[in-house]
Amino acid sequence: MRGDEMDHPTTLGRSSLKVPRLGVGAMTWGEPRGLARFHPATMAYGGAHGYQEESRAVEASLEAGVDLVDTAAFYSRGASEIRVGELAQGKDVLIASKFPSGIRFQADDFPGELEASLHRLGRSNLDLYQHHFPGRVSIPDLMNHLADAVGVGKVTAVGVSNYSAEQMRRAHAALADRGVPLASNQVEYSLLHRQPETNGVLDACRELGVTLIAYTPLAGGMLTGKYSAENRPTGFYRRVLPRYRRKALVAIQPVVSLLREIGDRHSKTPSQVALRWLIEDPIVLPIPGAKNGKQAIDNAAALSFSLAAEEVAALSDATRSRRA
Ligand SMILES: NC(=O)c1ccc[n+]([C@@H]2O[C@H](COP(=O)([O-])OP(=O)(O)OC[C@H]3O[C@@H](n4cnc5c(N)ncnc54)[C@H](OP(=O)(O)O)[C@@H]3O)[C@@H](O)[C@H]2O)c1
């Protein structure tokens, strides 16, 4: 691909929704109040950069052809959805959200969850609506509700998140009975977290024609190359989870060096190479979180180059142990 060329939009799975090959994750966005200030999505990465920077992230992404923003009712108790709704007002932005807003949820709560999300977003339709976490709720019952929402035009495409291959198959079958495609399964996938390749999810996506939306594609910033044992990331999650500890940061430096080496050949950053490794698989769509305009510009440029097959293989070989 020439430097000035972009990956063309594709459809999300076999749905009618035209999407770019990369989106923007808005998990940390918004201004939570009260107890929501202590929500995991707010605390995870050390706080948001505020309205102006989030606005720049949307503007920069749109300019680069990245018109898909991912949020969820759960994130900071709706504060992320509210911010995404404000920033998308009057613009051609595709919004992907997720339900439910909390952990106590039954299939019958679905219509109320959908209305509340549409209200926070200030929209009458959601481009992609995803079930955030599988739980005790019956998958066929839930898919029937989602198919109803598609039928009345409140939802364009149906997705799931954190579903196993087997759960995906059940959702796919239930939706197929109603003539609705399962468009996507959003799961964690990056060079440092390659389980979808071994747990059957990537294979099921390929077989069923479902897009794998890759969340945490920069491994929470670890693949950007800016963190090291001496310069550890901020935020509650990144302070307490083993995957962000000093030892883990030392262990990933060979991968970061390889990202840099390959990036230098293309005049690209480690983040762009890490995202590109995902995009080289046509059924994978990463949604890196961007806290500001600069990060959004950096991430969107992953669309304007290609990796050689040997470069993809070298990165895959260097992170083979991350498949387990
Ligand atoms: N479905 C689910 O269960 C689920 C779970 C988690 C996330 N998600 C979705 O996936 C999205 C992305 O995942 P994530 O935010 O967990 O992880 P990520 O995209 O791997 O990392 C995002 C963080 O990396 C840093 N960063 C991003 N771009 C950068 C750049 N170009 N240069 C330097 N630093 C950069 C920023 O933090 P710093 O600047 O502070 O380092 C940013 O907050 C979320 O927003 C959300 O929409 C979904």
The ligand as an ORCA input file, in Angstrom:
! r2SCAN-3c Opt
* xyz 0 1
  N     -15.417     -5.246     25.740
  C     -14.643     -5.151     26.801
  O     -14.775     -5.891     27.786
  C     -13.544     -4.115     26.796
  C     -12.548     -4.118     27.789
  C     -11.533     -3.137     27.724
  C     -11.549     -2.202     26.683
  N     -12.547     -2.218     25.744
  C     -12.599     -1.234     24.641
  O     -11.328     -1.194     23.970
  C     -10.849      0.154     23.946
  C      -9.337      0.183     23.977
  O      -8.816     -0.631     25.007
  P      -7.959     -0.059     26.223
  O      -8.227      1.391     26.370
  O      -8.216     -0.989     27.361
  O      -6.442     -0.338     25.821
  P      -5.437      0.122     24.665
  O      -6.174      0.648     23.515
  O      -4.534     -1.032     24.474
  O      -4.597      1.266     25.400
  C      -5.108      2.546     25.522
  C      -4.144      3.441     26.285
  O      -2.845      3.458     25.664
  C      -2.323      4.781     25.626
  N      -2.242      5.143     24.186
  C      -3.175      4.937     23.210
  N      -2.723      5.329     22.008
  C      -1.478      5.782     22.191
  C      -0.488      6.305     21.324
  N      -0.714      6.392     20.021
  N       0.695      6.688     21.857
  C       0.946      6.575     23.174
  N       0.041      6.082     24.055
  C      -1.162      5.683     23.571
  C      -3.311      5.656     26.406
  O      -3.000      5.650     27.803
  P      -1.757      6.432     28.457
  O      -1.472      7.640     27.595
  O      -2.165      6.740     29.836
  O      -0.636      5.409     28.428
  C      -4.612      4.902     26.236
  O      -5.545      5.149     27.252
  C     -11.532      0.809     25.169
  O     -11.579      2.217     25.052
  C     -12.906      0.176     25.095
  O     -13.694      0.840     24.140
  C     -13.520     -3.173     25.786
*
